[in-house]
Amino acid sequence: MSEHAILPPGVQLLALAVLALVLAWVIRLIRTQRLSVRDSLTSLLTTLAALVVTAFPALLAAGARLVGVQVPSNAIFGAGLVYLAVNLLSVTIANSGNAERTRRLAQECALLRAELDRLKARGDAGRPSSPP
């Protein structure tokens, strides 16, 4: 291993394998329609970016120099935190939108049920009672 290697080859291969498995898992969830493309787009893009950076660690070193990180291995942890934060924010935004839609649907359902009950009551009042 060279003095300037950021990732030892074994760690790099393990990271590539894990990222490839995550990417394959997300794609499988999309194909089985357990996850929508829209909701998983952030995960797909950030995992692809992580794959590229892991495959070419020189990109990580260049990025570390660009933002002023002294030790490139610290950039790995920073990139990991950014990866998690972006994906967590994406999921939080999606959940927030779903909660709002669920609340609105529940309100509309309650209004429709009240209208149906009102119409049934009005219809029953105008009908003669049927013999038992």
Steps between C-alpha positions, in 0.01 A plus 500: 500500500641838406559776752230718342227236471179622657322166502683170541406265213310261730292780651439645154374166366278447805355851468438448127325169571280650773407799285423272203275288725318811626453619141375157391262487797350841421459402133332174606259691725415727208446208263269323747314831547570511872679833446425771247769642274417851620546407866822308435667743259711661773618161625585390148697816421689516829587129484625541142710798611639296791584217259690739272691658790582156641613368164716809441634615839702775331167681457454489876851638554435780251168580667668502842762747376226711341308542826814528712494164682857428612475121527321329209383215725299760694331586171373141486316550830376840390375357171329219690324748726390708200376181328291406805373854556387543139322165498339564839378842389355348182309237699378762749368720220320205339347396836385853569324519164338161557376604845343814354328302223375243751356772723326665204357166382371421850328838514343452157387150598336636818320770299376245247384266778309786665341589166403136440349473849307822441366372167403165653318674785314725258411202278374291792284784631310530169428126465212317662615236743496151353321216675722264702 
